[in-house]
Amino acid sequence: MYVIFGAAGKVGQTAAMQLRKASLPVRAVVRDAKHAAALEAIGCDVFVADLHDIEALDRALDGAQGVQMLIPLPRGDARPADTMRKTIEVTARALATHRDAHVVALSDYGAELDAGTGITVLFHEFEAALRDVSPKLTVLRSAEHMQNWSRVLPVALSNGVLPSFHDPVEKRFPTVSAHDVGVVSARLLREGFDAGGRPGVSPGSSTRTTRIVSVEGPTRICASDVAQAIENASGRPVKAIALPRDQWAPTLARAGLSDQHAQLIVELFDAHNAGRIDIEAGAGDRANGATSLDSAIGAMVTSNTDHTSRALD
C-alpha cells in the first residue's frame, strides 16, 4: 500500500494518479472529506485524518510500503511556525513505529540551511526529525512552484503589472511545476528506497542514510519571464515590477497572512534575493520536470478566465 499524505493538493493528487495508473494500491490521506470523491474516482482508498492526531496517523500508515509525507503550510494561522513544529513532532512519532516503510518527504530547496531562510527553516527541521526515525528516507527537495504565481495573477491581468518579491526581476532562479514534483515523488515511491545518492548521516548514527533528490523545471526563469508568459497567454501587456521591500509585509497582510507568517515569507525572499536558496551543491540526485513556464502559466490564465466568466454568469 502506498500512502499519500496531502492527497488533495497538486503534488499529492498527481502522485496518487501516477501510482493508480500503474495499478498500485493507494491510500489517499486528506484533512477534509469533501476531497474524497475525486480521489475515490481514480481508485484510491480515502482516509480522513488530522496530522496532529497520532492515532489517526498510525491507522493511516497501517500496512504502508511507501509513504509520501509533507508538512503543510497553515493558512490564516497566527503562529504558523509553532503549528508546523507540532506537525513535525507528531508525524515523526507516527513514522517511528512504521520503520519498514519507505518515506518520501516533500521538502524545499534551501532546507540544508539551519537559519536565515524564513519558512524554509521548518523544512530543515522536518528533514532532521525524519532522519532520526526513518531508516528508509528519501528527501525530495523542490524548487519554488510555478503555481505560486497564481496568487498575483489576477493583479497582473487587471492592471498589467506583475508584483514580484524576486528582486531584481531579471535575476534567474529555479522553479518547477507542482505536478512534476508529484510525478517524481510517485516514481521514487515505485522505485523504493535507494541510498545510492550521497548519504546524509543522521545525528547519533553512523549507519543510517538519507537519499536526497532535488527537482526543478526544464529551465531557470526570472520574474520578467513570468510576466511575458502571462502576456503570451492572455494577449494583454504585462510588466514585472520588483515590489519595494517595505511593501512586502503590508502586501502579505492584505492577502490574509498573519504577522508571523508574513515575517517568515519576508525572510525567505531575503534569502532568495541574496542567492542562498538553491540546489545543495554535491547533494544526492537531480531530476527535471518537463512542464515549461509557458505551459504552467497558460493553464493558470485559462483557469482564472474560466473562474471569472462563471462568476459573471
N, C-alpha and C positions, 0 to 999 in steps of 0.2 A: 504494500500500500504506500502510495506517495501522498504525503500530507502537505497541502499548500496553505500556509497562513497568509492572510491578506488577499484571499482569492477574489475579492470584489474589486480590487484595484487593477490598474492597467497591466502591471507586471504580473500579478497573480493570475488574472484572467488568461493572459497569454500563455503562461506556464502550464496552467491546468488544461487549456485547449491543446497545447502541443503534446502533452502526455496522453490525453484521451485520443488524439489522432493516432498515436502509437498503440492504442488499445490497452493502455496501462490503467490500473485502478487508482482513482484519485479521491481523496477526502479533502474537500474544499472547506476551509475554516473561515467563517465570516463573523462579524460582530452584530449584524442585523439580518434577520430572517428575510427581509424584503429582497435581498440579493439571491435568495435560494433558487428561484425559478430558472433564471438564465443558466446557472451552473448545473442544475439538475437536467436541463435540456441537452447538455453535452455529455451526460452520463456520470456526473460527479455525485459522490455521496456528500451531502452538505451537512456540516456540523457548525452549530452556532455556539460561540464561546467568547467570553471576555478575557483578554490577555492578562488580566490581573487575578483571574480565578484559576489557581493552580490545579484544583481538582478537575476542572473542565479541560484544562490543557493536557493533563495526564490522560484523560479519556480520549481526547482528540489524537494523541500520539500513540495510542494503543495499536500495536502491530505495524508501526511505521518502518518502512525500509529506507525511505528518503524523505527529508523534510525541507521545505523552503520556509525559512524563518525571517521575520522582519521586525523592526521597531517603528511603528507608525508615528508620524509627526502629529501631535494632538492639536486640533483646531479649536480656537476660542478658549484656550487653557491659560489661566493667569500664571501658572508655574509649569511651563512645558518641560523644562529640564528635569524637575522632580518627578513628573509623571513618566517620562521616558526612562529615568533611572529605576523607577518601581517596576516598569515593564521588563527592563533588562534583568532585574533581580529575580522576578517571578519566572520568566521564560527560561533562564539559566537553571533554576531549581528544577523545573519540569524536565528539561532536557537531560539533566544529570541522572535521571532514572531511566533514560532511554538511550543508553550509550552505544547500542548496536546500530542506531540509525545514522545514516549519512546526512549531515546537516549542511545545507547551502544557505549561508547567511547573507542577506542583502545589505550591502554597506556602500560607502561613498569614497570617491577619490579624496585623498587627504586624511583618511582615517588612521594612517600610520602616525600622525602628529598628535601629541597629547596636550596641546594647549594652543590658544590663539586662533582657533578656526571656527568659533561660534558653535552652531548646532552640530557641526561635524565632529566635535569632541565627543558627543554622545555616541557616535558610531565607533570611535576609538574604544570607548568603554564597553560597548556591545561586543566588539571583537574579542577584547580581553576576557570578558566574562565567559564567552562561549569556548574560548581556548581552554579554560580551566575545567570544563565539564564534558566537552565533546571530542573524543579521540578521532572521530572521522568528520573533520570540519573543513569545508570549502568556503572561503570568504569571496563573495562576488562583489567587487567594488565597481560602481558605475560612475561615469561622468555625469554632469548635470543633465537632467532630462529635457529634451526639446519641448515636451508638452508643458513645461513650466511657463513658457511664453504665452500660454493661453490666458493667464491671469491679466495680462496687459493688452491682449489682442483687441478687445472692444475699444480701448482708448486709441490704439493705432488706427483702427478702421473709422472711428468717428472724427478724429481731428488730424490724422496724417502724421502724428508724432508718436514714436515708439520710445517710451521712457526706459532707460537702462541703468541698472546698478553696475554693470560692467563698464569700466572707465579706464582707458579711452574706448570709444565704440569701435575702433579698428583693431583692437587687441584680440588676437585669436585665442580660443580656449576649447577644451574638449567638451563634447556634448554627445548625447545618444538618445534614440527613441526609447521610451519606456517599453514598448512592445518588443524591441530587440533584446532588452535585458531579460524579459520573460522567456524569449526563445533560448538564450544562452543558459538561463537557470534550468530550464527543462532538459537541455542537453546534458548539463552537468549532473543532474539527478539521474538521468538514464545511464550515464557512464559509471556512476558510483564513485566512491572515494578513490582519489589518486593523489598520493603525496609526491608525485613527480615534479610538481612545481617547487620553487625554492622553499625549504622548510622554515617555519617560524616556531621556535621552541617556546612553549608557554612557561610562565613563572613556576619554579619548583619542579620542573620536569626536564629530563634530558632525552626523552624518547618520543614525546607527543609531537606531532607535526600538523601544520595547517597549510592547506593549499590556498594560494591567493590567485584569483583570476580578475583581471581588470578589463572592463569593456567600455568602448566608446564608439562613436559613429564612424562612417567612412572617411570623413574629413573634419578638420578643425574649422571652427567658424568664428565670426565676430558679430557684435550686435547689429552692425550695418548690413551684414548678410541676412540677418533675420528680417530687418526692415525691407530689404529687397525681395525676399521670398514672400512677404505679406503683400507687397505691391504687385508682384507677379501673379499671385493667386487671386487678388481682389480687383485688380485693374485700377486701384487708387494709389496716388503717390504717397509714400511713407518714408519718413526720415528718422533714423535713430538719434536720440539725444541723451547724453550722459546726465542723469539726474544728479544735481548737486548733493553732496553727502549730507548737508544739513536738512535736506528734504526727505532722506530715506526713512527715518523713524516716523515722521508725520504721515508719510505715504502708506507705510505699513499699518499704522494705527487706523487710517481710514479704510484699509482693507479688512479690518476686523481683528488684527493681531494684538495680543496683549503687549504691555511694555517689555516684559521679559522675553517674549517670543521675538519681538522686533529687534531687541538688542542682539539676540543670537544670530539673526539674519544679517544685521549690520556687521557684526564681527566676521561672519562668513565671507561677505563680499569684500571686506577689507583684506582678508587673506587671499581671496581670488585676485583682486587687483594688484596685490603685491607679488603674485606669481607663485604662491605657496600651495595652491590646490591643483594637483596634477597627479599623473600616474606615479607610483612609487618606483624610483629607479632600481632596476635589478630585482624586483619582487615578482616572483611567480610567472604566470602566463598572461597573454594578451588575447583579447577577442575583439572583433569589429562587427558592429551591426551593419545591416545592409540598407537601412532606411535613410534616405537623403533628407537634408533640411527642407528642401522644396516640397518633398512628398509629405513630410510631417506637418509643415505649416499649411500646405494646401488642404489637408484633411481638417485641420483646426478652423480654417477660414470657412470651409463648406459647412462644418458643424455649427459655427457661430451664425452663419447666414440663415441656415435652416431653423435654428432656435429663434432668431429674431423674427423670421417670417411667421412661425407658429404663434409667437407672442402677439403679433399684429392681426392675426386672423380673428 
